[in-house]
Amino acid sequence: MKASTDFLLALSTKLQEIADNTADMETESELNELIDKINESI
């Protein structure tokens, strides 16, 4: 089942919020990679 675009946009936005507020650079980098993959699939 394909996830809805609205859900993916909301997920990407929330993950970006978390990445922007984390102090751990490795976690931020990993989240940004995941966000990029989500955005590519939209």
CHARMM internal coordinates of N, CA and C (Angstrom, degrees):
IC EDIT
DIST 1 N 1 CA 1.4541
DIST 1 CA 1 C 1.5286
ANGL 1 N 1 CA 1 C 109.18
DIST 1 C 2 N 1.3002
ANGL 1 CA 1 C 2 N 116.40
DIHE 1 N 1 CA 1 C 2 N 130.71
DIST 2 N 2 CA 1.4568
ANGL 1 C 2 N 2 CA 121.21
DIHE 1 CA 1 C 2 N 2 CA -179.14
DIST 2 CA 2 C 1.5326
ANGL 2 N 2 CA 2 C 109.90
DIHE 1 C 2 N 2 CA 2 C -83.84
DIST 2 C 3 N 1.3184
ANGL 2 CA 2 C 3 N 115.63
DIHE 2 N 2 CA 2 C 3 N 133.52
DIST 3 N 3 CA 1.4632
ANGL 2 C 3 N 3 CA 120.13
DIHE 2 CA 2 C 3 N 3 CA 178.90
DIST 3 CA 3 C 1.5251
ANGL 3 N 3 CA 3 C 109.48
DIHE 2 C 3 N 3 CA 3 C -70.79
DIST 3 C 4 N 1.3051
ANGL 3 CA 3 C 4 N 115.90
DIHE 3 N 3 CA 3 C 4 N 146.50
DIST 4 N 4 CA 1.4612
ANGL 3 C 4 N 4 CA 119.65
DIHE 3 CA 3 C 4 N 4 CA -179.29
DIST 4 CA 4 C 1.5296
ANGL 4 N 4 CA 4 C 110.53
DIHE 3 C 4 N 4 CA 4 C -70.54
DIST 4 C 5 N 1.3125
ANGL 4 CA 4 C 5 N 114.82
DIHE 4 N 4 CA 4 C 5 N 151.27
DIST 5 N 5 CA 1.4614
ANGL 4 C 5 N 5 CA 121.02
DIHE 4 CA 4 C 5 N 5 CA 179.27
DIST 5 CA 5 C 1.5201
ANGL 5 N 5 CA 5 C 110.84
DIHE 4 C 5 N 5 CA 5 C -60.21
DIST 5 C 6 N 1.3351
ANGL 5 CA 5 C 6 N 116.95
DIHE 5 N 5 CA 5 C 6 N -40.44
DIST 6 N 6 CA 1.4671
ANGL 5 C 6 N 6 CA 120.47
DIHE 5 CA 5 C 6 N 6 CA 179.68
DIST 6 CA 6 C 1.5213
ANGL 6 N 6 CA 6 C 111.26
DIHE 5 C 6 N 6 CA 6 C -60.61
DIST 6 C 7 N 1.3402
ANGL 6 CA 6 C 7 N 116.13
DIHE 6 N 6 CA 6 C 7 N -41.61
DIST 7 N 7 CA 1.4617
ANGL 6 C 7 N 7 CA 120.08
DIHE 6 CA 6 C 7 N 7 CA 179.13
DIST 7 CA 7 C 1.5237
ANGL 7 N 7 CA 7 C 110.47
DIHE 6 C 7 N 7 CA 7 C -64.64
DIST 7 C 8 N 1.3289
ANGL 7 CA 7 C 8 N 116.78
DIHE 7 N 7 CA 7 C 8 N -45.37
DIST 8 N 8 CA 1.4650
ANGL 7 C 8 N 8 CA 120.40
DIHE 7 CA 7 C 8 N 8 CA -179.06
DIST 8 CA 8 C 1.5264
ANGL 8 N 8 CA 8 C 111.53
DIHE 7 C 8 N 8 CA 8 C -64.01
DIST 8 C 9 N 1.3193
ANGL 8 CA 8 C 9 N 116.81
DIHE 8 N 8 CA 8 C 9 N -39.02
DIST 9 N 9 CA 1.4670
ANGL 8 C 9 N 9 CA 119.88
DIHE 8 CA 8 C 9 N 9 CA 176.95
DIST 9 CA 9 C 1.5279
ANGL 9 N 9 CA 9 C 111.09
DIHE 8 C 9 N 9 CA 9 C -63.93
DIST 9 C 10 N 1.3255
ANGL 9 CA 9 C 10 N 116.64
DIHE 9 N 9 CA 9 C 10 N -42.84
DIST 10 N 10 CA 1.4640
ANGL 9 C 10 N 10 CA 120.68
DIHE 9 CA 9 C 10 N 10 CA 179.00
DIST 10 CA 10 C 1.5236
ANGL 10 N 10 CA 10 C 110.92
DIHE 9 C 10 N 10 CA 10 C -64.87
DIST 10 C 11 N 1.3273
ANGL 10 CA 10 C 11 N 116.46
DIHE 10 N 10 CA 10 C 11 N -41.52
DIST 11 N 11 CA 1.4626
ANGL 10 C 11 N 11 CA 121.02
DIHE 10 CA 10 C 11 N 11 CA 178.69
DIST 11 CA 11 C 1.5226
ANGL 11 N 11 CA 11 C 110.57
DIHE 10 C 11 N 11 CA 11 C -63.40
DIST 11 C 12 N 1.3123
ANGL 11 CA 11 C 12 N 116.66
DIHE 11 N 11 CA 11 C 12 N -46.15
DIST 12 N 12 CA 1.4591
ANGL 11 C 12 N 12 CA 121.66
DIHE 11 CA 11 C 12 N 12 CA 179.18
DIST 12 CA 12 C 1.5234
ANGL 12 N 12 CA 12 C 111.33
DIHE 11 C 12 N 12 CA 12 C -59.95
DIST 12 C 13 N 1.3235
ANGL 12 CA 12 C 13 N 116.33
DIHE 12 N 12 CA 12 C 13 N -43.27
DIST 13 N 13 CA 1.4632
ANGL 12 C 13 N 13 CA 121.32
DIHE 12 CA 12 C 13 N 13 CA 179.48
DIST 13 CA 13 C 1.5233
ANGL 13 N 13 CA 13 C 111.07
DIHE 12 C 13 N 13 CA 13 C -62.97
DIST 13 C 14 N 1.3250
ANGL 13 CA 13 C 14 N 116.79
DIHE 13 N 13 CA 13 C 14 N -44.46
DIST 14 N 14 CA 1.4688
ANGL 13 C 14 N 14 CA 120.64
DIHE 13 CA 13 C 14 N 14 CA -179.00
DIST 14 CA 14 C 1.5273
ANGL 14 N 14 CA 14 C 110.91
DIHE 13 C 14 N 14 CA 14 C -66.95
DIST 14 C 15 N 1.3270
ANGL 14 CA 14 C 15 N 116.78
DIHE 14 N 14 CA 14 C 15 N -42.17
DIST 15 N 15 CA 1.4638
ANGL 14 C 15 N 15 CA 119.78
DIHE 14 CA 14 C 15 N 15 CA 178.32
DIST 15 CA 15 C 1.5263
ANGL 15 N 15 CA 15 C 111.11
DIHE 14 C 15 N 15 CA 15 C -64.02
DIST 15 C 16 N 1.3252
ANGL 15 CA 15 C 16 N 117.29
DIHE 15 N 15 CA 15 C 16 N -36.64
DIST 16 N 16 CA 1.4636
ANGL 15 C 16 N 16 CA 120.46
DIHE 15 CA 15 C 16 N 16 CA 177.46
DIST 16 CA 16 C 1.5201
ANGL 16 N 16 CA 16 C 110.56
DIHE 15 C 16 N 16 CA 16 C -64.63
DIST 16 C 17 N 1.3293
ANGL 16 CA 16 C 17 N 115.97
DIHE 16 N 16 CA 16 C 17 N -39.34
DIST 17 N 17 CA 1.4626
ANGL 16 C 17 N 17 CA 121.47
DIHE 16 CA 16 C 17 N 17 CA 177.05
DIST 17 CA 17 C 1.5326
ANGL 17 N 17 CA 17 C 110.39
DIHE 16 C 17 N 17 CA 17 C -60.38
DIST 17 C 18 N 1.3264
ANGL 17 CA 17 C 18 N 116.18
DIHE 17 N 17 CA 17 C 18 N -44.80
DIST 18 N 18 CA 1.4646
ANGL 17 C 18 N 18 CA 121.40
DIHE 17 CA 17 C 18 N 18 CA 179.15
DIST 18 CA 18 C 1.5257
ANGL 18 N 18 CA 18 C 110.04
DIHE 17 C 18 N 18 CA 18 C -64.75
DIST 18 C 19 N 1.3326
ANGL 18 CA 18 C 19 N 116.91
DIHE 18 N 18 CA 18 C 19 N -45.20
DIST 19 N 19 CA 1.4673
ANGL 18 C 19 N 19 CA 121.21
DIHE 18 CA 18 C 19 N 19 CA -179.84
DIST 19 CA 19 C 1.5265
ANGL 19 N 19 CA 19 C 110.92
DIHE 18 C 19 N 19 CA 19 C -60.97
DIST 19 C 20 N 1.3229
ANGL 19 CA 19 C 20 N 116.73
DIHE 19 N 19 CA 19 C 20 N -40.63
DIST 20 N 20 CA 1.4658
ANGL 19 C 20 N 20 CA 120.88
DIHE 19 CA 19 C 20 N 20 CA -179.34
DIST 20 CA 20 C 1.5232
ANGL 20 N 20 CA 20 C 112.28
DIHE 19 C 20 N 20 CA 20 C -66.43
DIST 20 C 21 N 1.3290
ANGL 20 CA 20 C 21 N 116.96
DIHE 20 N 20 CA 20 C 21 N -25.32
DIST 21 N 21 CA 1.4626
ANGL 20 C 21 N 21 CA 120.65
DIHE 20 CA 20 C 21 N 21 CA -174.97
DIST 21 CA 21 C 1.5238
ANGL 21 N 21 CA 21 C 114.31
DIHE 20 C 21 N 21 CA 21 C -104.86
DIST 21 C 22 N 1.3322
ANGL 21 CA 21 C 22 N 117.77
DIHE 21 N 21 CA 21 C 22 N 3.03
DIST 22 N 22 CA 1.4545
ANGL 21 C 22 N 22 CA 119.37
DIHE 21 CA 21 C 22 N 22 CA 179.64
DIST 22 CA 22 C 1.5253
ANGL 22 N 22 CA 22 C 110.34
DIHE 21 C 22 N 22 CA 22 C -89.71
DIST 22 C 23 N 1.3128
ANGL 22 CA 22 C 23 N 115.72
DIHE 22 N 22 CA 22 C 23 N 144.82
DIST 23 N 23 CA 1.4588
ANGL 22 C 23 N 23 CA 120.53
DIHE 22 CA 22 C 23 N 23 CA 179.04
DIST 23 CA 23 C 1.5271
ANGL 23 N 23 CA 23 C 111.33
DIHE 22 C 23 N 23 CA 23 C -88.94
DIST 23 C 24 N 1.3234
ANGL 23 CA 23 C 24 N 116.79
DIHE 23 N 23 CA 23 C 24 N -15.79
DIST 24 N 24 CA 1.4609
ANGL 23 C 24 N 24 CA 121.65
DIHE 23 CA 23 C 24 N 24 CA -176.70
DIST 24 CA 24 C 1.5256
ANGL 24 N 24 CA 24 C 109.94
DIHE 23 C 24 N 24 CA 24 C -86.76
DIST 24 C 25 N 1.3226
ANGL 24 CA 24 C 25 N 116.55
DIHE 24 N 24 CA 24 C 25 N 113.65
DIST 25 N 25 CA 1.4680
ANGL 24 C 25 N 25 CA 121.24
DIHE 24 CA 24 C 25 N 25 CA -175.99
DIST 25 CA 25 C 1.5256
ANGL 25 N 25 CA 25 C 112.38
DIHE 24 C 25 N 25 CA 25 C -64.69
DIST 25 C 26 N 1.3244
ANGL 25 CA 25 C 26 N 117.34
DIHE 25 N 25 CA 25 C 26 N -35.18
DIST 26 N 26 CA 1.4662
ANGL 25 C 26 N 26 CA 120.19
DIHE 25 CA 25 C 26 N 26 CA 179.69
DIST 26 CA 26 C 1.5307
ANGL 26 N 26 CA 26 C 110.46
DIHE 25 C 26 N 26 CA 26 C -65.77
DIST 26 C 27 N 1.3252
ANGL 26 CA 26 C 27 N 116.04
DIHE 26 N 26 CA 26 C 27 N -43.55
DIST 27 N 27 CA 1.4665
ANGL 26 C 27 N 27 CA 120.30
DIHE 26 CA 26 C 27 N 27 CA 177.82
DIST 27 CA 27 C 1.5213
ANGL 27 N 27 CA 27 C 110.39
DIHE 26 C 27 N 27 CA 27 C -63.14
DIST 27 C 28 N 1.3173
ANGL 27 CA 27 C 28 N 116.77
DIHE 27 N 27 CA 27 C 28 N -43.08
DIST 28 N 28 CA 1.4641
ANGL 27 C 28 N 28 CA 120.65
DIHE 27 CA 27 C 28 N 28 CA 179.00
DIST 28 CA 28 C 1.5282
ANGL 28 N 28 CA 28 C 110.69
DIHE 27 C 28 N 28 CA 28 C -60.46
DIST 28 C 29 N 1.3129
ANGL 28 CA 28 C 29 N 116.62
DIHE 28 N 28 CA 28 C 29 N -42.93
DIST 29 N 29 CA 1.4612
ANGL 28 C 29 N 29 CA 121.40
DIHE 28 CA 28 C 29 N 29 CA 179.40
DIST 29 CA 29 C 1.5245
ANGL 29 N 29 CA 29 C 111.26
DIHE 28 C 29 N 29 CA 29 C -62.79
DIST 29 C 30 N 1.3322
ANGL 29 CA 29 C 30 N 116.52
DIHE 29 N 29 CA 29 C 30 N -44.92
DIST 30 N 30 CA 1.4638
ANGL 29 C 30 N 30 CA 120.73
DIHE 29 CA 29 C 30 N 30 CA 179.56
DIST 30 CA 30 C 1.5297
ANGL 30 N 30 CA 30 C 111.08
DIHE 29 C 30 N 30 CA 30 C -64.80
DIST 30 C 31 N 1.3151
ANGL 30 CA 30 C 31 N 116.87
DIHE 30 N 30 CA 30 C 31 N -40.38
DIST 31 N 31 CA 1.4652
ANGL 30 C 31 N 31 CA 120.20
DIHE 30 CA 30 C 31 N 31 CA 177.88
DIST 31 CA 31 C 1.5285
ANGL 31 N 31 CA 31 C 110.68
DIHE 30 C 31 N 31 CA 31 C -64.51
DIST 31 C 32 N 1.3275
ANGL 31 CA 31 C 32 N 116.81
DIHE 31 N 31 CA 31 C 32 N -40.32
DIST 32 N 32 CA 1.4618
ANGL 31 C 32 N 32 CA 119.69
DIHE 31 CA 31 C 32 N 32 CA 179.58
DIST 32 CA 32 C 1.5211
ANGL 32 N 32 CA 32 C 111.55
DIHE 31 C 32 N 32 CA 32 C -64.74
DIST 32 C 33 N 1.3329
ANGL 32 CA 32 C 33 N 117.45
DIHE 32 N 32 CA 32 C 33 N -36.28
DIST 33 N 33 CA 1.4652
ANGL 32 C 33 N 33 CA 120.75
DIHE 32 CA 32 C 33 N 33 CA 175.69
DIST 33 CA 33 C 1.5282
ANGL 33 N 33 CA 33 C 110.19
DIHE 32 C 33 N 33 CA 33 C -63.40
DIST 33 C 34 N 1.3283
ANGL 33 CA 33 C 34 N 116.73
DIHE 33 N 33 CA 33 C 34 N -43.43
DIST 34 N 34 CA 1.4636
ANGL 33 C 34 N 34 CA 121.30
DIHE 33 CA 33 C 34 N 34 CA 178.70
DIST 34 CA 34 C 1.5289
ANGL 34 N 34 CA 34 C 110.82
DIHE 33 C 34 N 34 CA 34 C -64.44
DIST 34 C 35 N 1.3194
ANGL 34 CA 34 C 35 N 116.32
DIHE 34 N 34 CA 34 C 35 N -42.77
DIST 35 N 35 CA 1.4652
ANGL 34 C 35 N 35 CA 121.29
DIHE 34 CA 34 C 35 N 35 CA 178.34
DIST 35 CA 35 C 1.5301
ANGL 35 N 35 CA 35 C 110.13
DIHE 34 C 35 N 35 CA 35 C -59.92
DIST 35 C 36 N 1.3283
ANGL 35 CA 35 C 36 N 116.75
DIHE 35 N 35 CA 35 C 36 N -43.59
DIST 36 N 36 CA 1.4710
ANGL 35 C 36 N 36 CA 120.44
DIHE 35 CA 35 C 36 N 36 CA 178.66
DIST 36 CA 36 C 1.5241
ANGL 36 N 36 CA 36 C 111.18
DIHE 35 C 36 N 36 CA 36 C -60.36
DIST 36 C 37 N 1.3322
ANGL 36 CA 36 C 37 N 117.17
DIHE 36 N 36 CA 36 C 37 N -42.44
DIST 37 N 37 CA 1.4665
ANGL 36 C 37 N 37 CA 120.80
DIHE 36 CA 36 C 37 N 37 CA 179.10
DIST 37 CA 37 C 1.5261
ANGL 37 N 37 CA 37 C 111.09
DIHE 36 C 37 N 37 CA 37 C -64.03
DIST 37 C 38 N 1.3297
ANGL 37 CA 37 C 38 N 116.38
DIHE 37 N 37 CA 37 C 38 N -41.32
DIST 38 N 38 CA 1.4654
ANGL 37 C 38 N 38 CA 120.40
DIHE 37 CA 37 C 38 N 38 CA 178.30
DIST 38 CA 38 C 1.5248
ANGL 38 N 38 CA 38 C 109.56
DIHE 37 C 38 N 38 CA 38 C -62.70
DIST 38 C 39 N 1.3297
ANGL 38 CA 38 C 39 N 116.19
DIHE 38 N 38 CA 38 C 39 N -46.79
DIST 39 N 39 CA 1.4628
ANGL 38 C 39 N 39 CA 119.88
DIHE 38 CA 38 C 39 N 39 CA -177.74
DIST 39 CA 39 C 1.5263
ANGL 39 N 39 CA 39 C 112.06
DIHE 38 C 39 N 39 CA 39 C -64.40
DIST 39 C 40 N 1.3231
ANGL 39 CA 39 C 40 N 117.32
DIHE 39 N 39 CA 39 C 40 N -33.79
DIST 40 N 40 CA 1.4659
ANGL 39 C 40 N 40 CA 120.91
DIHE 39 CA 39 C 40 N 40 CA 177.69
DIST 40 CA 40 C 1.5268
ANGL 40 N 40 CA 40 C 111.29
DIHE 39 C 40 N 40 CA 40 C -66.47
DIST 40 C 41 N 1.3257
ANGL 40 CA 40 C 41 N 116.79
DIHE 40 N 40 CA 40 C 41 N -30.25
DIST 41 N 41 CA 1.4629
ANGL 40 C 41 N 41 CA 119.97
DIHE 40 CA 40 C 41 N 41 CA -176.59
DIST 41 CA 41 C 1.5335
ANGL 41 N 41 CA 41 C 113.00
DIHE 40 C 41 N 41 CA 41 C -84.46
DIST 41 C 42 N 1.3118
ANGL 41 CA 41 C 42 N 116.36
DIHE 41 N 41 CA 41 C 42 N -8.79
DIST 42 N 42 CA 1.4758
ANGL 41 C 42 N 42 CA 120.07
DIHE 41 CA 41 C 42 N 42 CA -179.07
DIST 42 CA 42 C 1.5225
ANGL 42 N 42 CA 42 C 109.66
DIHE 41 C 42 N 42 CA 42 C -79.76
END
COOR INIT
IC SEED 1 N 1 CA 1 C
IC BUILD
